[in-house]
Amino acid sequence: MPLNRKACHSDLTDQEWNRIKRLLPKPAATGRPRADDREVINGILYVTWTGCRWDDLPHDIAASPKTCHRRLLEYQRQGVWDRIWRDLLREAHRRHQLNLINCYHD
């Protein structure tokens, strides 16, 4: 997160960011510089946390609403959210916070 902006409640902590950043697609080696992945995810989380419109993202988030929305859809198509979800489930299971062995369906 840029040092010049106040953190939002929905922003990733450093620990959360370090956990998921390896699961994100690598930026292309050529072309236009890519918006900061952490700020884009913070923008996505802000919209999902508050329910606001994309155009109502705070102006100090260092990614445009269009970039955040486009990356949300891109990550859905590429299965990024599923990878993050599975990784977090495995970690919860490893810490004995979730039992993936015994599952019951009502």
C-alpha positions in Angstrom: 0.0 0.0 0.0 1.4 3.4 -0.8 2.5 5.3 2.3 0.6 8.4 1.3 -2.9 6.9 1.8 -4.9 6.0 4.8 -5.7 2.2 5.0 -9.3 1.1 4.5 -10.8 -1.6 6.7 -11.0 -3.9 3.7 -7.2 -3.5 2.8 -5.0 -6.6 2.9 -2.7 -6.8 5.8 1.0 -7.4 5.1 0.5 -11.0 6.3 -2.5 -11.6 4.0 -0.7 -10.0 1.1 2.4 -12.2 1.6 0.1 -15.2 1.7 -1.6 -14.7 -1.6 0.8 -12.7 -3.8 2.6 -15.9 -5.0 -0.8 -17.2 -6.3 -1.4 -14.3 -8.6 -0.4 -14.4 -12.3 2.9 -12.9 -13.2 2.8 -9.6 -15.2 3.8 -9.7 -18.8 7.4 -9.0 -19.5 6.6 -6.4 -22.2 4.0 -3.7 -22.7 2.5 -1.0 -20.5 3.5 -1.0 -16.8 0.9 -3.0 -14.8 -1.1 -1.4 -11.9 0.1 -2.6 -8.5 -1.5 -6.0 -7.8 -2.0 -5.3 -4.1 -3.7 -2.0 -4.7 -5.9 -3.6 -7.4 -7.0 -6.3 -4.9 -7.5 -3.7 -2.2 -9.8 -1.9 -4.7 -11.7 -5.1 -5.4 -12.0 -5.9 -1.7 -13.3 -2.3 -1.1 -16.1 -2.7 -3.5 -17.1 -6.1 -2.3 -16.8 -5.0 1.4 -18.8 -1.8 1.0 -21.1 -2.7 -1.9 -20.3 0.6 -3.6 -20.1 1.1 -7.4 -16.8 0.7 -9.0 -16.8 4.4 -9.8 -17.1 5.2 -6.1 -13.7 3.7 -5.2 -11.7 6.1 -3.1 -9.5 8.3 -5.3 -6.4 7.5 -3.3 -6.4 3.8 -4.2 -3.6 3.6 -6.7 -5.6 1.6 -9.3 -8.5 2.8 -11.4 -12.0 1.4 -11.0 -11.8 0.0 -14.6 -8.5 -1.7 -13.8 -9.9 -3.2 -10.6 -13.1 -4.5 -12.3 -11.2 -5.8 -15.3 -8.7 -7.7 -13.1 -11.6 -9.1 -11.0 -13.0 -10.7 -14.2 -9.6 -11.7 -15.4 -8.8 -13.5 -12.1 -12.2 -15.2 -12.2 -11.5 -16.5 -15.8 -8.0 -17.7 -14.8 -9.1 -19.5 -11.6 -7.0 -17.2 -9.4 -9.8 -16.9 -6.7 -10.2 -20.6 -6.6 -6.4 -21.1 -6.1 -6.5 -18.6 -3.2 -9.5 -20.2 -1.7 -8.0 -23.7 -1.9 -4.7 -22.5 -0.5 -6.5 -20.9 2.5 -8.5 -24.0 3.1 -5.4 -26.2 3.1 -3.7 -23.8 5.5 -6.8 -23.9 7.8 -6.7 -27.7 7.7 -3.0 -27.8 8.4 -3.5 -25.7 11.5 -6.4 -28.0 12.6 -8.9 -25.1 12.2 -10.8 -27.1 9.5 -11.4 -30.8 9.1 -11.4 -31.7 5.4 -11.5 -35.4 6.1 -14.9 -35.8 7.7 -17.6 -33.9 5.9 -21.3 -34.4 6.3 -24.0 -33.2 4.1 -27.5 -32.5 5.5 
